[in-house]
Amino acid sequence: MSTAPSERQPDDDGRIRGRAAGAAPAPLSILDLATVGTGHTAAEALAATTELARNAERWGYHRFWVAEHHGMPGVASSVPAVLLAHLGAHTSTLRLGSGGVMLPNHAPLSIAEQFGLLEALHPGRIDLGLGRAPGTDQATARALRRGLADGAEDFPRQLAELTHFLDGDFPDGHPYARLEAVPRSAARPPIWLLGSSGFSAQLSARLGLPFAFAHHFSAANTVPALDLYRDTFRPSEVLAEPYALIGVSAVAAETTEQARWLARSAGLGMLRLRQGRPGPIPTPEEAAAHPYTLAEEDFMDSWLANVVLGTPAEVAEGLEALRRRTGADELMVTSHIHGHRNRLTSYGLIAEAYGLTKS
């Protein structure tokens, strides 16, 4: 069994220096899943997410999004609106949002109410990111969607309905024209569409909305989807020009060896999920000791190839190379690895090396 390489905490005086504070070439944000690792509870994971959000604000990250997932023991962020309300109470300037809410799982009026309430609680800080995938397996999706419409296939209609509820502008004669989503503020939360293929890219472009692409699990589709988004974009009251961010798996540590050792815990967690055996994120020791088949080793190698990992300088260089290659306007990093201190260290090192403003 492999042993852990040496660790270093984010406030260590000996940390590697990156760009000067405030010199980041693009906004950098975080996607967090309230990761539950082996040996830890959901309550501990949520407390860790809260601490991470407070530090993300201090380090200068632009946004902090949480994602809706169901039936996954390694993810505690099943209800983004509840978690965002909590995080908003523990931060003051950081933008908070869903990355995303899986709209087919919900009635549009319910989401309009939830995010109208969030905007009222934390005005000017809330993003509403929407996806059309279930965020779970099909059996759980059926349980969630009981009594709702046709799911992902009905997404454009659900999105239009949600937008009308947020804006209070159903046309006369519409069955919902007299309904009001309460509370509703004068400035509604910005809507983002999330995707891992061309569908949401094209819909975002047609509606003139910002687009978030899941590069961290669909890297081969990133450039084609962003090209489609930009080529078909129509200016709107929301955006005059296209704006795209991409989600990126990233792990920084003292050494490249240590970063890879940590990243393999997330890789084994993803492997088990793909095999229909979801569970808490395994420890790096578990990942090192796992008896991989050849097919599993191939999966792990393929998965790790899509993670920007290494020393802080290596990660900063990798992120910037990816941003230049894709033309993304913003990067959103995620470190779905075992251990809160490991994640906190990784995000802190990335923030400094990429040149974010730090207090």
C-alpha positions as CSV (number, residue, x, y, z in Angstrom):
1,M,0.0,0.0,0.0
2,S,1.2,3.5,-0.9
3,T,1.7,6.0,1.9
4,A,0.6,9.7,1.7
5,P,3.2,12.1,0.4
6,S,3.9,15.1,2.8
7,E,1.0,17.5,3.2
8,R,1.0,21.3,3.7
9,Q,-1.8,23.5,5.0
10,P,-3.0,26.6,3.1
11,D,-1.6,29.1,5.6
12,D,1.9,27.6,5.8
13,D,4.5,30.4,5.6
14,G,6.5,28.3,3.1
15,R,3.9,28.1,0.4
16,I,4.9,28.6,-3.2
17,R,4.3,32.1,-4.5
18,G,2.3,32.6,-7.7
19,R,1.3,35.7,-9.7
20,A,1.0,38.9,-7.8
21,A,-2.4,39.3,-6.0
22,G,-5.0,40.6,-8.4
23,A,-3.1,39.5,-11.5
24,A,-5.4,36.6,-12.5
25,P,-5.9,36.4,-16.2
26,A,-9.6,35.6,-15.8
27,P,-12.2,35.1,-13.1
28,L,-11.8,31.9,-11.2
29,S,-14.7,30.2,-9.4
30,I,-15.5,27.1,-7.4
31,L,-18.0,24.2,-7.9
32,D,-18.5,22.4,-4.7
33,L,-20.5,19.2,-4.0
34,A,-20.3,19.1,-0.2
35,T,-18.1,16.1,-0.6
36,V,-18.6,13.3,1.9
37,G,-15.5,11.1,2.2
38,T,-15.1,7.7,3.8
39,G,-15.1,8.1,7.6
40,H,-17.0,11.4,7.6
41,T,-20.6,12.4,7.9
42,A,-22.9,14.6,5.8
43,A,-22.9,17.1,8.7
44,E,-19.1,17.3,8.6
45,A,-19.1,17.7,4.8
46,L,-21.6,20.6,5.0
47,A,-19.6,22.3,7.8
48,A,-16.5,21.9,5.5
49,T,-18.3,23.5,2.6
50,T,-19.2,26.4,4.8
51,E,-15.6,26.9,5.8
52,L,-14.5,26.6,2.2
53,A,-17.0,29.3,1.1
54,R,-15.7,31.7,3.7
55,N,-12.1,31.1,2.6
56,A,-13.1,31.3,-1.1
57,E,-14.4,34.8,-0.5
58,R,-11.2,35.7,1.3
59,W,-9.0,34.3,-1.4
60,G,-10.8,36.2,-4.2
61,Y,-12.8,33.5,-6.0
62,H,-15.6,35.0,-8.1
63,R,-18.5,32.5,-7.6
64,F,-19.2,29.5,-5.4
65,W,-21.7,27.1,-6.9
66,V,-23.2,23.9,-5.5
67,A,-24.8,21.1,-7.5
68,E,-28.0,19.1,-7.2
69,H,-27.3,15.3,-6.9
70,H,-29.5,12.6,-5.5
71,G,-28.8,9.1,-4.2
72,M,-25.1,9.7,-4.0
73,P,-23.6,9.0,-0.6
74,G,-20.5,11.0,-1.5
75,V,-22.5,14.2,-2.2
76,A,-24.4,16.2,0.4
77,S,-25.7,19.0,-1.8
78,S,-29.0,17.5,-2.7
79,V,-31.0,20.7,-2.3
80,P,-29.0,23.7,-3.6
81,A,-31.4,26.4,-2.4
82,V,-31.2,25.3,1.2
83,L,-27.4,25.1,1.2
84,L,-27.1,28.5,-0.6
85,A,-29.3,30.2,2.0
86,H,-26.9,28.9,4.7
87,L,-23.7,29.9,2.8
88,G,-25.1,33.3,2.1
89,A,-25.4,33.8,5.9
90,H,-21.7,33.0,6.3
91,T,-20.4,35.2,3.5
92,S,-20.9,38.8,2.4
93,T,-19.6,39.4,-1.1
94,L,-19.1,36.0,-2.8
95,R,-21.5,35.2,-5.6
96,L,-23.5,32.1,-4.8
97,G,-25.4,29.8,-7.2
98,S,-26.6,26.5,-8.4
99,G,-24.4,24.5,-10.7
100,G,-27.0,23.5,-11.1
101,V,-30.6,22.9,-10.3
102,M,-31.9,20.0,-12.4
103,L,-35.1,21.8,-13.6
104,P,-36.9,18.7,-14.9
105,N,-37.0,17.4,-11.2
106,H,-39.0,20.4,-10.1
107,A,-42.1,22.5,-10.8
108,P,-40.9,25.8,-12.3
109,L,-43.0,27.8,-9.8
110,S,-41.2,26.1,-6.9
111,I,-37.8,27.1,-8.3
112,A,-38.9,30.6,-8.9
113,E,-40.0,30.9,-5.3
114,Q,-36.8,29.3,-3.9
115,F,-34.5,31.6,-5.9
116,G,-36.7,34.7,-5.4
117,L,-36.4,34.0,-1.7
118,L,-32.6,33.6,-2.0
119,E,-32.3,36.9,-3.9
120,A,-34.3,38.6,-1.2
121,L,-32.1,37.2,1.4
122,H,-28.8,37.9,-0.4
123,P,-29.5,40.6,-3.0
124,G,-27.2,40.8,-6.0
125,R,-25.3,37.7,-5.1
126,I,-27.4,34.8,-6.5
127,D,-27.0,32.8,-9.8
128,L,-29.5,30.4,-11.0
129,G,-27.7,27.7,-13.0
130,L,-30.1,25.1,-14.6
131,G,-29.5,21.7,-16.1
132,R,-31.7,19.2,-17.8
133,A,-30.1,16.0,-16.6
134,P,-31.6,14.1,-13.6
135,G,-28.5,14.3,-11.4
136,T,-29.2,10.7,-10.4
137,D,-30.2,7.3,-11.7
138,Q,-33.4,6.8,-13.6
139,A,-35.3,5.1,-10.7
140,T,-34.5,8.1,-8.4
141,A,-35.4,10.5,-11.2
142,R,-38.9,8.9,-11.5
143,A,-39.4,9.2,-7.8
144,L,-38.4,12.9,-7.9
145,R,-40.5,13.7,-10.9
146,R,-43.7,12.0,-10.0
147,G,-46.6,14.1,-11.3
148,L,-44.3,16.4,-13.3
149,A,-44.0,16.8,-17.0
150,D,-41.8,14.9,-19.5
151,G,-38.4,15.6,-18.0
152,A,-35.5,16.6,-20.1
153,E,-37.4,16.6,-23.3
154,D,-39.7,19.3,-21.9
155,F,-36.8,21.5,-20.7
156,P,-37.3,24.5,-23.1
157,R,-41.0,24.8,-22.1
158,Q,-40.1,24.5,-18.4
159,L,-37.4,27.1,-18.8
160,A,-39.8,29.6,-20.4
161,E,-42.3,29.0,-17.7
162,L,-39.7,29.6,-15.0
163,T,-38.5,32.8,-16.6
164,H,-42.1,34.1,-16.8
165,F,-42.6,33.4,-13.1
166,L,-39.3,35.1,-12.2
167,D,-40.2,38.2,-14.3
168,G,-43.9,38.2,-13.6
169,D,-44.8,38.6,-17.2
170,F,-47.0,35.8,-18.5
171,P,-49.0,37.0,-21.5
172,D,-52.7,37.8,-21.0
173,G,-54.8,34.7,-21.4
174,H,-52.1,32.4,-20.1
175,P,-53.4,29.9,-17.5
176,Y,-50.7,31.3,-15.1
177,A,-51.2,35.0,-15.9
178,R,-52.7,35.8,-12.5
179,L,-50.2,33.8,-10.5
180,E,-47.2,35.4,-8.8
181,A,-44.0,33.8,-7.5
182,V,-43.5,35.3,-4.1
183,P,-41.1,36.9,-3.1
184,R,-40.0,38.5,-6.4
185,S,-37.4,41.2,-6.5
186,A,-36.9,43.9,-9.1
187,A,-33.6,42.3,-10.2
188,R,-34.0,38.6,-10.6
189,P,-31.1,36.2,-10.3
190,P,-29.2,35.7,-13.6
191,I,-30.1,32.4,-15.3
192,W,-27.3,30.2,-16.6
193,L,-27.7,27.1,-18.7
194,L,-25.5,24.2,-17.9
195,G,-24.6,21.4,-20.3
196,S,-22.1,18.7,-21.5
197,S,-23.3,18.6,-25.2
198,G,-24.5,20.9,-27.9
199,F,-28.2,21.1,-26.8
200,S,-27.8,23.6,-23.9
201,A,-25.1,25.5,-25.8
202,Q,-27.5,26.1,-28.7
203,L,-30.4,26.9,-26.4
204,S,-28.2,29.4,-24.3
205,A,-27.2,31.0,-27.6
206,R,-30.7,31.4,-28.9
207,L,-31.9,32.9,-25.7
208,G,-28.8,35.1,-25.2
209,L,-27.9,33.6,-21.8
210,P,-24.5,32.8,-20.2
211,F,-23.4,29.2,-20.7
212,A,-21.5,26.8,-18.3
213,F,-20.0,23.7,-19.9
214,A,-19.0,20.6,-17.9
215,H,-15.5,20.2,-19.2
216,H,-14.6,18.1,-16.1
217,F,-16.6,15.2,-17.4
218,S,-17.1,15.9,-21.1
219,A,-13.7,17.2,-22.2
220,A,-14.0,16.0,-25.8
221,N,-17.2,18.1,-26.4
222,T,-15.9,21.4,-24.8
223,V,-14.5,23.2,-27.9
224,P,-17.3,22.1,-30.2
225,A,-20.0,23.1,-27.7
226,L,-18.4,26.5,-27.0
227,D,-17.9,27.1,-30.8
228,L,-21.6,26.3,-31.3
229,Y,-22.6,28.7,-28.5
230,R,-20.5,31.6,-29.9
231,D,-21.5,31.0,-33.5
232,T,-25.2,31.0,-32.9
233,F,-25.4,33.5,-30.1
234,R,-28.1,36.1,-30.2
235,P,-27.7,39.3,-28.1
236,S,-30.4,39.8,-25.5
237,E,-31.4,42.1,-22.7
238,V,-29.2,39.9,-20.5
239,L,-26.1,39.7,-22.6
240,A,-24.8,41.7,-25.6
241,E,-22.0,39.1,-26.2
242,P,-21.6,35.4,-25.4
243,Y,-20.2,34.6,-22.0
244,A,-19.0,31.0,-21.2
245,L,-17.4,29.4,-18.2
246,I,-16.1,25.8,-18.0
247,G,-16.0,23.5,-15.1
248,V,-12.5,22.0,-14.5
249,S,-11.3,19.3,-12.2
250,A,-8.1,20.6,-10.5
251,V,-5.9,19.4,-7.7
252,A,-2.9,21.3,-6.4
253,A,-0.4,20.1,-3.8
254,E,3.2,20.5,-2.7
255,T,4.4,18.1,-5.3
256,T,3.0,16.6,-8.5
257,E,3.2,13.1,-6.9
258,Q,1.1,14.2,-4.0
259,A,-1.5,15.9,-6.3
260,R,-1.9,12.7,-8.3
261,W,-2.1,10.6,-5.2
262,L,-5.0,12.8,-3.9
263,A,-6.8,12.9,-7.3
264,R,-6.9,9.1,-7.5
265,S,-9.4,9.1,-4.6
266,A,-11.8,11.1,-6.8
267,G,-11.1,8.8,-9.7
268,L,-12.0,5.6,-7.8
269,G,-15.2,7.3,-6.5
270,M,-16.1,8.1,-10.1
271,L,-15.3,4.5,-11.2
272,R,-17.6,3.1,-8.5
273,L,-20.3,5.5,-9.6
274,R,-20.0,4.4,-13.2
275,Q,-20.2,0.8,-12.0
276,G,-23.5,1.5,-10.2
277,R,-21.9,1.4,-6.8
278,P,-21.9,5.0,-5.5
279,G,-20.5,5.6,-2.1
280,P,-18.5,8.1,-0.1
281,I,-15.3,9.3,-1.7
282,P,-12.6,6.8,-0.9
283,T,-9.4,7.7,0.9
284,P,-6.2,8.0,-1.1
285,E,-5.0,4.9,0.7
286,E,-8.1,3.0,-0.6
287,A,-7.4,4.2,-4.1
288,A,-3.8,3.2,-3.9
289,A,-4.6,-0.3,-2.6
290,H,-7.6,-1.0,-4.9
291,P,-7.0,-4.2,-7.1
292,Y,-7.7,-2.5,-10.5
293,T,-8.5,-4.6,-13.5
294,L,-7.0,-3.6,-16.9
295,A,-10.2,-1.9,-17.8
296,E,-10.4,-0.1,-14.5
297,E,-6.8,1.1,-14.9
298,D,-7.7,2.4,-18.4
299,F,-10.6,4.3,-16.9
300,M,-8.5,5.8,-14.2
301,D,-5.8,6.9,-16.6
302,S,-8.4,8.5,-18.9
303,W,-10.1,10.2,-16.0
304,L,-6.8,11.6,-14.5
305,A,-5.8,12.9,-18.0
306,N,-8.7,15.3,-17.7
307,V,-7.7,16.6,-14.3
308,V,-5.4,19.7,-14.1
309,L,-3.1,18.6,-11.3
310,G,0.4,19.2,-9.9
311,T,2.2,21.9,-8.0
312,P,0.5,25.2,-7.7
313,A,2.5,26.6,-10.6
314,E,1.7,23.6,-12.8
315,V,-2.0,23.9,-12.1
316,A,-2.0,27.6,-12.8
317,E,-0.2,27.0,-16.1
318,G,-2.6,24.2,-17.0
319,L,-5.6,26.3,-16.2
320,E,-4.4,29.2,-18.3
321,A,-3.5,26.8,-21.2
322,L,-7.0,25.4,-21.1
323,R,-8.6,28.9,-20.9
324,R,-6.6,30.0,-24.0
325,R,-7.4,26.8,-25.9
326,T,-11.1,27.0,-25.3
327,G,-11.5,30.7,-25.1
328,A,-13.6,30.4,-21.9
329,D,-14.4,33.7,-20.2
330,E,-14.2,32.1,-16.7
331,L,-13.0,28.9,-15.1
332,M,-14.8,27.1,-12.3
333,V,-12.5,24.6,-10.5
334,T,-13.7,21.6,-8.6
335,S,-11.6,19.3,-6.3
336,H,-13.9,16.4,-5.4
337,I,-11.2,14.6,-3.4
338,H,-11.1,13.0,0.0
339,G,-10.4,15.1,3.0
340,H,-11.5,18.7,3.8
341,R,-8.0,19.9,4.6
342,N,-6.8,18.5,1.3
343,R,-9.5,20.3,-0.6
344,L,-8.9,23.5,1.3
345,T,-5.2,23.4,0.7
346,S,-5.8,22.7,-3.0
347,Y,-8.1,25.6,-3.5
348,G,-5.9,28.0,-1.5
349,L,-2.8,27.1,-3.5
350,I,-4.7,27.5,-6.8
351,A,-6.0,30.9,-5.8
352,E,-2.5,32.2,-5.0
353,A,-0.8,30.7,-8.0
354,Y,-3.5,31.9,-10.4
355,G,-3.2,35.5,-9.0
356,L,-6.4,36.0,-7.2
357,T,-6.7,39.0,-4.8
358,K,-6.2,37.8,-1.3
359,S,-7.0,39.6,2.0
